[in-house]
Amino acid sequence: MKSLLTVATLVVVSLSPLGGQEKTTNVILVSMDGFRWEELFGGAVDSLMNDLTYVKDFDTTYLQENYGGESPGERRQKLMPWMWSIVAEQGQIYGNQWLGNKVRCSNSHWFSYPGYNELLVGFSDPNITSNAKTYNENVTVLEWLNNQPQLQGKVAAFASWDVFPYIINDVRSGIPVNAGFRKASGPDLSEKEKILNQLIDEIPSPWSSVRLDAFTHHYMMEYLRKEHPRVVYIAYGETDDFAHDGEYDHYLQSAHQTDKWLRQLWSFLQEDDFYRDQTTMIITTDHGRGSSPKAEWQSHGKTYEGSPFIWIAIIGPDTAPLGEIDIDERLFQNQVAKTMARLLGYDYYNERGEVGPVVERMIRH
């Protein structure tokens, strides 16, 4: 049993920002579901891009012209130009195994719900073994931050997958989670939100549980303009679903489009008085994918080599511009939650498990 002094200390720690934080007052966390480190660091893979088994709607010549290249550097620049210009110049990118830098999941399942729990809670929960719509018993860093007096009511989440209200436990946390086929709600909807609400009924999604990422992105952008939340989580989903469908062309197109949206988001953050020079963006994924043989690219999980390996990118006023990290080391998905809170000046902890440590290199000292 904790002493009264210990309990009092925990309360003070949870309610009081840490000293020494310089500039970050807002954090945007972004995930691209199932987007492999191989494409992030090496661009499009020729053996998949030229195989008509995995190219359903785009001419292979078109793919080669838009995503091909003589070197991994050229291909990745074509696929993710914002990532490899702005973030690579002004931020940090982790997870290039070809350079010895590894980022991996600590959970042993290597699929979405366990991965998102680890990302948002800061530890692997052995009781989460499926993607079932069950409310998460763990308090996420989003909920924890929303419980801090200075951030209460200033946390929001937007996601394409309809399981996110359960992962974030919107019922208990009180965090607004616009996910799946949910629409914008409230008494003062903008014209853009009204149009999005109409179109989400009129434009069919290829999947029953995942809406098209365009809705997730534009609902989020409009919410940022109207409400100016301080902590936002955005979970894009298309890359994983197109991969499961075996559509490498759409997987590439979706990743490229997401990079465009991230450019738009970052530009907005630099233009808006509330966010300018005070906002850090963290970008990552929930799991990797199979790597060899190439047919295993479609899948992920315990039996697929490569599935536990992910990547993390970060850019913001308190992050040194170190670019692509080539240090031989191993980081884990469970370190994002505490790092995210530390950027805001808080020492996040969780009573249900040991949280992964802060990635100190991501924060200037």
Secondary structure, DSSP 8 states (H G I E B T S, - for coil): ---HHHHHHHHHHHHS--TT--S--EEEEEEETT--HHHHHH-S-HHHHT-TTS-SSS-HHHHHHHH--SSHHHHHHHH-TTIIIIIHHHSEEE--GGGTEEEE-SSSS-SHHHHHHHHHHSS--TT--S------SS--HHHHHHTSTTTTT-EEEEESBTTHHHHTTHHHH---EEETT----SSS--HHHHHHHHHHHHS--SSSSB--HHHHHHHHHHHHHHH--SEEEEEE-HHHHHHHTT-HHHHHHHHHHHHHHHHHHHHHHHHSTTTTTSEEEEEE-S-----SSGGGGG--STTSTTTTEE-EEEESTTS---EE----EEEEGGGHHHHHHHHTT-----TTS------GGGS--
